[in-house]
Amino acid sequence: MPHSSKAHDAASSRHDAPPDASSSPLTVLQCGCAMPGDASGERRAVAVDPDAKARNVKRLRRIEGQVRGLQKMVDEDRYCAEILTQISSVHEALRSVGRELMRNHLRHCASAAIRSGPDDAEPMYDEIIDLMYKHSR
């Protein structure tokens, strides 16, 4: 369910304000809000920590290489236990990216929706619960 423009306005005012001595040293990139971002209707993050984004992209590229290695191991009929060990490594690497994304989602998207009022907060609570159940497996 898309968030209302109230969440976007709250996030914009936080991220467009000039930094002061009391603000966090974290630089946050302003990006599209969780409303449809283009003709495809895709939802976008309220804000993204650029360092976290860079770490995630780097991790995902490494994971991509690991998966290619797995394909090669299967093609070469490598020992099953070795393949399963590598699969476990890929799972853990993906969980690491998921934790970083969840942290960003809670810090920016969810907090903006919750602060904007009950019309946005209630669906966000449901979304968070669903995410916790999906990613705790």
Helices and strands as residue ranges (DSSP letters): H 5-16, E 29-30, E 47-48, H 50-75, H 80-104, I 105-110, H 111-116, H 118-135
